[in-house]
């Protein structure tokens, strides 16, 4: 089942990065849990509306924004994604680059939780693993 879960996460990113926000959201469970506690905006919520609000608020804070997936790793019960974002802040005009990690839980073909971490080591530690 793990490879199917990896495929769900990959398909979600493919949709998101191609500009198909609705298609990306369709990969999440209706009651998805989102925890962005390790991000600068420190948001959390439950449900697709919360997901759209949290991601939208973050992306909309940039004039230019891009995300690159550096790695997708099957951890069994979790899918780990290591990513890098680049952008220029709307308010500040400052260009920034941010590396981070996310843990996804997938059940019945839908993403049930998405948790942000400041780096891969923190994400692995959260599930009792190390590099």
C-alpha positions in Angstrom: 0.0 0.0 0.0 2.9 2.4 0.6 3.7 2.8 -3.1 0.1 3.8 -3.7 0.4 6.3 -0.9 3.5 7.8 -2.5 1.6 8.0 -5.8 -1.2 9.9 -4.1 1.2 12.5 -2.7 3.1 12.8 -6.1 -0.2 13.3 -7.9 -1.3 16.0 -5.5 2.0 17.9 -6.1 1.7 17.4 -9.8 -1.7 19.0 -9.8 -0.7 21.8 -7.4 2.5 22.7 -9.4 0.6 22.7 -12.7 -1.9 25.3 -11.3 -4.7 22.8 -10.7 -5.5 23.8 -7.1 -8.9 22.0 -7.1 -7.3 18.9 -8.4 -4.7 19.1 -5.7 -7.3 19.6 -2.9 -9.2 16.5 -4.2 -6.3 14.4 -3.0 -7.0 15.4 0.6 -9.6 13.8 2.9 -12.6 16.1 3.7 -11.4 16.2 7.4 -7.7 16.6 6.7 -5.6 17.8 9.6 -3.0 20.5 8.7 -0.3 21.5 11.2 2.1 24.2 10.0 3.5 24.8 13.5 7.1 24.8 12.3 6.5 27.4 9.6 6.8 31.1 10.3 3.1 31.7 10.1 2.4 28.9 12.6 -1.1 27.8 11.5 -3.1 24.7 12.0 -6.6 23.6 11.1 -8.9 20.8 10.1 -10.8 20.2 6.9 -10.2 21.2 3.3 -11.2 24.8 3.9 -8.5 25.2 6.5 -6.0 23.6 4.1 -6.9 26.1 1.4 -6.7 29.0 3.8 -3.3 28.0 5.3 -1.6 27.2 2.0 -3.3 30.2 0.2 -2.3 32.7 2.9 1.3 31.5 2.7 1.6 31.5 -1.1 -0.2 34.8 -1.5 2.3 36.5 0.8 4.8 36.3 -2.1 4.9 38.2 -5.4 6.9 35.4 -6.9 6.8 31.9 -5.5 8.0 28.5 -6.5 8.4 25.2 -4.9 10.8 22.4 -5.8 10.3 18.8 -4.4 13.7 17.5 -3.6 12.7 14.1 -2.3 9.7 11.9 -1.6 10.4 9.1 0.8 8.2 6.2 1.8 8.4 5.7 5.6 5.7 3.1 5.9 2.9 4.8 7.8 4.1 8.2 6.6 5.3 9.8 3.4 8.1 12.3 3.9 8.6 15.2 1.4 11.7 17.4 1.4 11.1 20.6 -0.4 12.5 24.0 -1.2 10.6 27.2 -1.7 11.8 30.4 -3.3 9.9 33.7 -3.4 9.9 37.4 -3.0 7.8 38.8 -0.2 5.0 41.1 -1.2 5.4 43.5 1.7 9.2 43.4 2.0 10.4 42.8 -1.5 13.0 40.5 0.0 13.9 37.3 -1.9 14.0 34.2 0.3 14.7 30.5 0.0 13.3 28.1 2.6 14.0 24.4 2.9 11.5 22.3 4.9 9.9 18.9 5.3 6.4 17.6 5.4 4.9 14.4 6.7 1.8 13.0 5.1 -0.5 10.3 6.3 -2.6 8.7 3.5 -5.6 6.5 4.2 -8.0 5.0 1.6 -6.3 7.0 -1.2 -6.7 10.4 0.5 -4.3 12.5 2.5 -5.5 12.6 6.0 -2.8 14.7 7.6 -0.1 17.1 6.5 2.4 18.3 9.1 5.2 20.8 8.3 8.7 20.6 9.9 11.7 22.9 9.7 13.9 20.1 8.3 14.0 16.4 7.4 15.7 15.5 10.7 12.9 17.0 12.7 10.3 15.2 10.6 12.0 11.9 11.0 12.4 12.4 14.7 8.7 13.1 15.0 8.0 9.5 13.8 10.8 7.9 15.8 13.4 7.7 13.0 16.8 9.2 12.3 18.9 9.8 9.1 
